[in-house]
Amino acid sequence: MDETLVEEDIQPVYVSAGITDVGRLRATNQDAFVELQGAGVWAVADGMGGYRDGDVASRMVCEGLQLLTGAGALDEAAGAVRQRMSEVNRRLYEASVRPINPIVSGSTVVVMLVRHTELAVLWAGDSRVYRWRQGQLTQLTTDHTWAAELNLQHPDEEADHAITRAVGGEAALTLDIRKDRVRLGDRYLLCSDGLTRELNDAQIAAALAAGDVKAAARELIDATLKAGARDNVTVVIVEAT
């Protein structure tokens, strides 16, 4: 089989599992996720830490994606994601700049869409998607943070992790997009930064190899809690079978 393409007549069946946890230190959970296997849509949203109503922002993001269906080609689905996220962005931004009782809130978002063996990831912020293929872990997204923009290899300060793009952060929202071709047996991990600030790539890869998608998701959450879980943590694992 070709190293990058699944044979065109193969039709993967996608199975998934998602878990979110408040973590060890936070009082509330500002993470949220979407798991729509039938529509080929999965997403993770992380309300902006420290902002008022971050949980409301992440929930609005996920609610904006809940009505997506499996109809249409991949590019049509990606366009629908952009449209819905732009609408949520407008509502959040307008609330933040209104003269009376402004509410400053925002959320990261990472969305994964599949159509047969075609895959697209759209995102803003530092929630990530990884691909685990035959024991090899590949990050498919790039963080929208000061650390990433400055190419800091070992960001330590909280300011280094500051988000430079999010839903609700600016008057207009730009979502990055990356496309991929799925192979049978691939596992994709969508996660909030509560996971990646506690676990390294080797730990993530080891957990993704643990049992079925439910067991692997549980392993990732448990490992994060064991490591201290200073933030909310959310994982969604999708496997092509």
Summary of the structure (lengths in Angstrom):
residues: 241
radius of gyration: 17.2
end to end distance: 15.8
largest distance: 60.9
contacts: 828
relative contact order: 0.22
helix: 30%
strand: 29%
